[in-house]
């Protein structure tokens, strides 16, 4: 349930990120701890170098020719059935990687704990996906002739 609420907040621009906190009178600087750019939802999950690395590795694993570069693109293309996988699986993967990026961002900004290597975010995302995969039901559907049921996801994880 926590991840569903988190996902809703992501897609409805309701997460407490630097730029929105500044608008509410927060005294911090509102910049990303990794690349010192304005922290927005799109930045955290798509434009930050940490996010770009995570998504490029994800693209390599799933053999995607491109990865989404914004929530708008994810919503309008990938989640409308035009993406490389069934939309339920895309949302599952996005939730795992987004949660890993978010929890890593929080540890950096709140606890001042930085990952030992950028790939730690990917390992964290994969561990979430592995834990959550039991929640998926068989038959995610076919897409382009490939069956992406639980057994196929398990091979990747």
C-alpha positions in Angstrom: 0.0 0.0 0.0 2.9 2.4 0.8 4.3 2.0 -2.7 0.8 2.7 -4.3 0.6 5.9 -2.3 4.2 6.8 -3.2 3.4 6.2 -6.9 0.3 8.3 -6.7 2.4 11.1 -5.2 5.0 10.8 -7.9 2.4 11.0 -10.7 0.5 13.8 -9.1 3.5 15.9 -8.2 2.9 15.7 -4.5 6.3 14.4 -3.2 8.2 16.8 -0.9 11.2 17.7 -3.1 13.6 20.6 -2.9 11.8 23.0 -5.3 8.4 22.5 -3.8 9.7 22.8 -0.3 11.3 26.1 -1.2 8.0 27.4 -2.4 6.5 26.4 1.0 9.2 28.4 2.9 11.7 25.7 3.6 15.1 27.2 4.4 17.2 24.5 2.6 18.8 25.1 -0.8 16.5 22.8 -2.8 19.3 21.3 -4.9 20.0 17.7 -5.7 22.7 16.2 -3.5 24.2 14.4 -6.5 24.4 17.0 -9.2 23.5 20.3 -7.6 20.5 21.0 -9.9 17.1 22.0 -8.8 15.4 19.0 -7.2 12.1 18.2 -8.8 10.2 14.9 -9.2 11.3 14.7 -12.8 14.9 15.4 -11.9 15.1 12.8 -9.1 13.5 10.0 -11.2 14.7 10.8 -14.7 17.3 13.6 -15.2 19.7 13.1 -12.2 22.9 11.2 -13.2 22.0 8.6 -10.6 18.5 8.1 -12.2 20.0 8.1 -15.8 22.4 5.4 -14.7 19.7 3.3 -13.1 17.4 3.6 -16.2 20.2 2.9 -18.6 21.1 -0.3 -16.8 17.5 -1.3 -16.6 17.3 -0.7 -20.4 20.3 -2.9 -21.0 18.8 -5.7 -18.8 15.4 -5.6 -20.7 17.0 -4.8 -24.1 15.0 -1.6 -24.5 16.0 0.6 -27.4 15.2 3.7 -25.3 14.0 4.5 -21.8 11.5 7.1 -20.7 12.9 10.5 -19.9 10.0 12.0 -18.1 6.7 11.2 -16.2 4.8 12.6 -19.2 6.6 10.2 -21.6 6.1 7.3 -19.2 2.4 8.0 -18.9 1.6 8.9 -22.5 3.7 6.3 -24.3 4.8 3.5 -22.0 1.7 3.2 -19.9 -0.6 3.5 -22.9 0.5 0.2 -24.3 3.2 1.6 -26.6 6.1 0.6 -24.4 8.3 -2.4 -24.7 6.5 -4.4 -22.0 3.0 -4.8 -20.6 2.0 -1.6 -18.7 1.5 -3.5 -15.5 5.1 -4.8 -15.6 6.4 -1.3 -16.6 4.6 0.2 -13.6 6.1 -2.6 -11.4 9.6 -1.9 -12.6 9.1 1.9 -12.4 7.9 1.6 -8.8 10.9 -0.5 -7.8 13.5 1.8 -9.3 11.7 5.0 -8.2 11.4 3.7 -4.6 15.2 2.9 -4.7 16.0 6.3 -6.1 13.7 8.0 -3.5 15.0 6.1 -0.5 18.6 6.7 -1.6 17.9 10.4 -2.1 16.3 10.6 1.4 19.4 8.9 3.0 21.6 11.4 1.3 19.6 14.5 2.1 18.4 13.6 5.6 21.0 11.2 7.0 24.0 12.4 5.0 24.6 8.7 4.0 25.8 8.3 0.4 25.9 5.1 -1.6 29.4 3.5 -1.9 28.8 3.1 -5.6 26.2 4.5 -8.0 25.2 0.9 -8.9 24.0 0.4 -5.3 20.8 2.1 -6.3 20.3 -0.5 -9.0 21.0 -3.4 -6.6 18.5 -1.8 -4.2 15.9 -1.6 -6.9 16.4 -5.2 -7.9 16.1 -6.3 -4.3 12.8 -4.5 -4.0 11.5 -6.0 -7.3 12.6 -9.4 -6.1 10.8 -9.0 -2.8 7.7 -7.7 -4.5 7.6 -10.2 -7.3 5.6 -12.6 -5.2 2.8 -10.0 -5.2 2.5 -10.2 -9.0 0.0 -12.7 -10.4 0.7 -15.0 -13.3 -0.2 -13.8 -16.7 1.1 -10.3 -17.1 0.1 -10.7 -20.7 1.9 -10.9 -23.9 3.7 -8.1 -25.7 5.3 -8.4 -29.0 5.3 -12.2 -28.8 7.1 -12.3 -25.5 5.5 -13.7 -22.4 6.4 -11.7 -19.3 4.9 -13.8 -16.5 6.4 -14.3 -13.1 8.8 -16.9 -14.3 10.3 -14.6 -16.9 10.7 -11.8 -14.4 12.4 -14.2 -12.0 15.0 -14.9 -14.7 15.9 -11.2 -14.9 15.9 -10.7 -11.1 
